[in-house]
Amino acid sequence: MNQEVIDTIWHSDFRNDEYMILSDYYNGFRMYLKKYKKGYKFYVSIRRQKKHGIDNKLIHESPVAYFNHCSLNEAKIKGIEHFQWMIS
């Protein structure tokens, strides 16, 4: 997978004093990578509407996958592949 494509999908974010890697919304879904021990937790979240605007809390569910013993770039690629598998 091309590095330019990976960088277009993923970016860094600081919310609730926590650093995470996330994607933009894609068909109402957002992907997250969060550092965990020697790898990354992978989350997929649905955009939720609050009574007054969009909910700012990013992670509501349990992680859908753990990517152990891998670098950030490897986790980004695995996250994209896992998401494509989930929606297929």
C-alpha positions in Angstrom: 0.0 0.0 0.0 1.3 3.4 -0.9 2.6 5.6 2.0 0.7 8.6 0.5 -2.6 6.8 0.7 -1.9 5.7 4.3 -1.1 9.2 5.3 -4.3 10.5 3.6 -6.5 8.1 5.6 -4.8 8.4 9.0 -3.9 11.4 11.1 -3.0 12.2 14.7 -5.4 13.7 17.2 -5.4 14.8 20.9 -8.8 14.5 22.6 -9.5 14.2 26.3 -5.7 14.5 26.9 -5.1 11.3 25.0 -3.1 10.8 21.9 -4.6 8.6 19.2 -4.4 8.0 15.5 -7.7 8.2 13.7 -9.3 8.4 10.2 -11.9 10.7 8.8 -15.5 9.5 8.7 -16.0 7.0 5.9 -19.7 6.1 5.3 -20.4 7.1 8.9 -17.6 5.0 10.4 -14.3 6.2 12.0 -11.3 4.1 12.7 -8.9 4.6 15.7 -5.6 3.2 16.7 -4.6 3.5 20.3 -1.2 2.5 21.7 -1.4 -0.6 23.9 1.6 -2.4 25.4 3.8 -3.5 22.4 1.2 -2.9 19.8 -2.1 -1.1 19.0 -5.8 -1.4 19.8 -8.0 -1.0 16.8 -11.5 0.6 17.2 -14.3 1.3 14.7 -16.8 3.8 15.8 -20.1 5.0 14.3 -20.8 8.7 14.2 -23.3 9.4 16.9 -25.7 12.3 17.2 -26.2 14.0 20.5 -29.2 16.1 21.3 -27.2 19.2 20.6 -24.5 18.4 18.0 -22.0 15.6 17.5 -20.8 13.5 20.4 -17.1 14.4 21.1 -16.3 11.2 22.9 -14.5 9.1 20.3 -14.4 5.6 21.7 -17.6 4.0 23.0 -17.0 0.4 22.3 -14.5 -2.3 22.9 -11.6 -2.7 20.4 -12.4 -4.8 17.4 -8.8 -6.0 17.1 -5.4 -6.0 18.7 -2.3 -5.6 16.6 0.6 -6.9 18.7 4.3 -6.4 18.1 4.0 -4.1 15.1 5.0 -0.5 14.2 2.6 2.3 13.7 2.7 2.1 9.9 2.1 -1.7 10.1 -0.9 -1.1 12.4 -2.3 1.5 10.0 -2.1 -0.9 7.1 -3.6 -3.7 9.2 -6.4 -1.4 10.4 -7.4 -0.5 6.8 -7.3 -4.1 5.7 -9.4 -5.2 8.8 -12.0 -2.5 8.1 -12.3 -3.5 4.5 -12.8 -7.1 5.6 -15.4 -6.0 8.2 -17.5 -4.1 5.7 -17.3 -6.7 2.9 
